[in-house]
Amino acid sequence: MLLVTTASLAALNADLAEPVAMARFRPNIVIDGTTAWREDHWRRIRIGNVTLRLPKPCSRCIVITQDPLSGARENGNEPLSTLMRIGRMGKGGVMFGQNAIAENSGTISVGDRIDVLEEGASNLR
């Protein structure tokens, strides 16, 4: 799964000439109520009764430069260029969001409580 936060998207959009929508990144889980880039430090979290392991940031490809509905590429290499410029680099390239693996089965619902179970250093350079 892919986990992103609204705060990180807001931070990215603050640096873009034209903001992009969350749909551009195709997340499975969107978290609100944290600070920008805080997810870079999470290693394990619990949402509702599901524990997720966050092994690494998500390396982003050229697809995020295209509108998800039309497929149009209207702003050149954005938001990849801005992510690179603001230092969102890791092993494998430009990063945005965190890959997540469920450690148990269960249901995640909008509004579920989120508990950070384990944190560590950022995986970005």
Residue pairs with C-beta under 8 A, 6 or more apart in sequence:
1 28
1 29
1 52
1 99
1 100
1 101
1 102
2 25
2 26
2 27
2 28
2 29
2 58
2 97
2 98
2 99
2 100
3 27
3 28
3 29
3 30
3 31
3 39
3 52
3 54
3 97
3 98
3 99
3 100
4 22
4 25
4 27
4 29
4 30
4 31
4 39
4 96
4 97
4 98
5 30
5 31
5 32
5 34
5 36
5 38
5 39
6 22
6 30
6 31
6 32
7 32
7 34
7 35
7 36
7 37
7 38
8 36
8 37
8 39
8 96
8 97
9 20
9 22
9 25
10 36
11 36
11 37
12 20
12 79
12 82
12 83
12 86
12 96
13 19
13 20
15 82
15 85
15 86
16 78
16 79
16 82
17 75
17 78
18 75
18 78
20 64
20 78
20 79
21 68
22 30
23 68
23 69
24 64
24 67
24 68
24 79
25 60
25 64
25 96
25 97
26 63
26 68
27 97
28 100
29 47
29 100
29 108
31 39
31 114
33 114
37 122
39 54
39 97
39 98
40 57
40 98
40 122
40 123
40 124
41 119
41 120
41 121
41 122
42 54
42 98
42 116
42 118
42 119
43 53
43 54
43 117
43 118
43 119
43 120
44 51
44 52
44 53
44 54
44 103
44 116
44 117
44 118
45 51
45 52
45 54
45 114
45 115
45 116
45 117
46 52
46 114
46 115
46 117
47 108
47 112
47 113
47 114
48 106
48 107
48 108
48 109
48 112
48 113
49 104
49 106
49 107
50 102
50 103
50 104
50 105
50 106
50 107
50 108
51 102
51 103
51 104
51 117
52 100
52 101
52 102
52 103
53 100
53 101
53 103
54 98
54 99
54 100
54 101
55 99
55 101
56 90
56 91
56 98
56 99
56 123
57 90
57 95
57 96
57 97
57 98
57 99
57 123
57 124
58 95
58 96
58 97
58 98
58 99
59 90
59 92
59 93
59 94
59 95
60 80
60 83
60 93
60 94
60 95
60 96
60 97
62 80
64 79
64 80
64 96
65 73
65 75
65 76
65 77
65 78
65 79
65 80
66 72
66 73
67 73
67 74
79 96
80 94
83 94
83 95
83 96
84 94
87 124
87 125
88 94
88 95
88 96
88 124
89 95
89 124
89 125
90 123
90 124
90 125
91 123
95 123
95 124
